[in-house]
């Protein structure tokens, strides 16, 4: 067993353990506890889970691949537009939504448009949520494929099952805890990667290179998106 595989197995086991622990401690005994963690989570943890959700594997791999091939213009929608949206939501809408004491998007529409409006809003949000979740699971599967050689389909299925199990067991509280752990790992990984890339770039720039002719088109533009 390689060290990479051992680390990944320990990480996945820890995610499942968090779901079991939250369930055993009664964090999901009520619907409010399951859906919104009894609204007992502070702003720092909420910020951490939003960061890990919107800047998770899909953005780190897909966004990085888009920036590599299409530069800044290819990343306007994600992550820049989504990041600005979250900031505007925090400034103008969070206080209002908290006062409404709602637990889902459908409840907000129910207060204004009734049952039919709530059902329609929930149905319209499903495709976006499904695609978003699929991208995150695909990103996890791609990481497993690269690190341990597990085929892509099997990797995505394994990643999806892990997420479903700990979410089912621990509800939103388990999701918040695991998201914050993932946020720390993301930031550490980015810091280490940036340091290594910077050193590698500095070393390559200091070494003599033989100029090569190109066709006029940047080779970066020919690379596909990672996700």
ABEGO torsion letter per residue (X at the ends): XBAAAAAAAAAAAAAAAAAAAAAAAGAAABAAAAAAGGGABBAAAAAAAAAAAAABAAAAAAAAAAAAAAEAAAAAAOAAAAAAAAAAAAAAAAAAAAAAGBABAAAAAAAAAEAAAAAAAAAAAAAAAAAAAAAAAAAAAAAAAAAAGBBAAAAAAAAAAAAAAAAAAAEAAAAAAAAAAAAAAAAAAAAAAAAAAAAAAAAAAABBBBBBBBAGBBAAAABBBAX
